[in-house]
Amino acid sequence: MKIIGITGGVGAGKTEVIKMIEQLCSCIVVTADRLARKLEQKGEVCFEPLLDLLGDEVLDENGEIDAAKMARMIFAPGAEDLLAGVNAIVHPAVKTRILQMIREEEKKGTDYFFIEAALLIEDHYDTIVDEMWYIYADEDTRRKRLKESRGYSDSKIDDIFASQSSDDVFRRFCSVVIDNSGSIEDTKIQLTELFDVR
C-alpha cells in the first residue's frame, strides 16, 4: 500500500483534487481536520482533555464541543497558550488514529492511503507517508476562490496566507506538485499521468 500525503495552501482546491483521486484509483482518504472534529466528540479521546482545558463554556446545548466557540477562545488575542494546549491534545491523537487506520487498511490490501492535512509538513507526516503531494494554485486564483466560495475579505485572506507555509516550503518538502490553477480537466490530466507511472 502506498501512503501519500496531500497538502497545500487554503484555496488551492485540495477537496476537488481529492474527489478526482477517488475516481481514478482504489483508495482511502483521511482528512485530518474532519478526523480531528470526530475525535473531539463526546466519548472520543480528545473530548475530556479539551473540556478540562477549555471549561464548560466551550460546550453547545447538546453537551458537545462547539467548534465556533472553541475557535473564538483559542484564536482570541493573547490566547496562544490555549491554542498550543488544544494542538497538543488534538494533533497527536489524530496522528495515532491515522496510524491505526493505516495498519487496518494494509491488512485489507488497499492500494492507496491518502492523508490530507494543511499542516502535513509542520506535523512531520513525512515520517509516515511514502510521498507528499503539493496541490498548488497561484495566489490570484486562490484569492478569487476564497472570495467566491467563502465570502472572505482581502484582509482575512492576507492574514490566512501570512499564517501558512510559503510556496517554497511546500515545494521543498513535496516530491510531487499538482498545478490546480487551471481547469478541472487540466488537473485530471496531471493526476491520470501520475497514476499511470505508479
N, C-alpha and C positions, 0 to 999 in steps of 0.2 A: 504494500500500500504506500502510495506517495502522499506525503503530508506537505501541504502548501499553505503558506501564509499570504493573505491578501491585505494590503494596506494602501493608504493614500489620503490626501487631504480632504476636508469636508467639501462637498460639491463636485468631487471628481467622478461621481457616478458609480460607486462601488456596488450599490444594491442592484443596479441594472446589469452590471457586468456579471454579478453572481447569478442572476436569472439566466443569462446566456450560458454560463458554465454548466448550470444544472441541466440545460437542454442538450449540451454537447457531450456529456460524459456521465458515467455512473459514479455518483459521489455523495458524500455527506458534507454539508456546510454548517459550520457553527459560527454564529455572530456573537462576539464577546459581550457586546452591550446587552443583547437580548438575554444571553445566559446570565449575566450579572443581575438583571431585573428579576429573573426567575429565582436566583439564589437569595434574593432579598425578601422573598415572600415568607409569610408565617409558616413555621415548620421546617424551613430550609436553613442551611448552615450559617448564612450571614445575618439572619433576622435578629436574633438575641444580641449578638455583639454590637450591631448597629443601634439597637434600641438602648443598650447600656451607654453607648457613646453620645447619642443624639437626644435621648429622652422621649417621653410620650408625645410631645408636641409634633413629632415627625409623622405620627400615625393619621390615617384617614378615618372616616366614620365606621369602616369595617374592621378596624384594627390592623390594617396593612400599612406598610411604609408607603407614604405618599411621595412619589418621585419629584414632583414640583416643589413640595415643602422642603425635601432634603436638598435639592439644588439651591434653593434660596438660602438655606442655612450654611452650606459648605462653600458657596461662592460669594458670600457676603464679605465686605471689606474687613480685613483682619481675621478671617476665619481659616487662614492657611493650615493651622494645626488640625482643625476639624476635617478639612479636605484630605490632609495626609493620613489622618486616622481612618477615614472611610476607605481610602485607597488601600491602606494596609490590611483592612479586613476583606475587601471585595476582590482585589486583583489576585492574591494567592489562591483564594477559593475558586475563582474562575479557572485558573490555570490547572489546579488539582482536578477539577471536574472534567476539563478538556482532556487531560492525560488519561483519566478513566475511560472516557468515550473512545479515545484512540485505541486503547487496549481492546475494548469490546469490538470495534469495527475491524481491527486486524484479525481477530478470530473469525469474523464473518467473511473475510476475503474481499472487503470493499476496495475498489480501485484507487479512489482519491478521497482524501480528507482535507477539506479547506477550512482554514480559520481566518475569519475576517475581524480585524481589530484596528482601530485608529492608532492605538499605542503598541502595535506589534513590535516595533523596534525598541521603544523605551522599556517595555516589559520583558525584553530579552526572549521573545518567542523564537529567535534564531537558534536557540538551543533545543527546540522541539521540532521545528519544521525542516524539511529537506530543501525547500526553496522558498524565497519570498518574492511575491509579485507586487509591483507597484502600479496602481491604477492612476495614471497621470491625466490631468486636463489642464490646459493653460488657465492662468488666473482670470482672464476676462470671461471665459466660458463658465468657470466655477462661480464667479460673482453673479453672472446672469442667472444661472440655475438656482442659486440660493435666494435671489430676489423673487424669482417666479414661483418656486416650489414652497418656500418657507416664509416669504414676505420679509426677509431680513433687510435692515437698513445698511448703508455703506459703512457706517461706523461700527455696527455689530460685526459685519463681515471682516473689517480691518482687525478688530480685536481677536476674532477666531483665528484668522490667518497668522497673526503675530504669535499666538499661543501654540501653533502646530509646527511640526518639523518642516524644514525647508526642502525644496526640490532636491538640492544637493545631497542632503542627508538620506532621503528616500532612495535616490539613485545609488548612493554608496553602499547601502545595505541590501538592496534588492537585485537579484540576478536577472529578473525579467521585468521589462517596462511595457505596459499596455497603454497606448495613447487613446484615451477616450474623449478627446476634444471634438471629434467629428461626428459622423453619423453612426447609428446603431450598426449599420451594415459594415462600415469600416472596422469597428471594434470586433464584430463577429468574425471577419476575415482573419484578423490577428489571432484571435482565440483558436479558430479552426486550425491555423498553421501551427500553433503551439502544441495542440493535442496530436496533430499528425506526426510530429517528431518525437513524441513521448511513447 
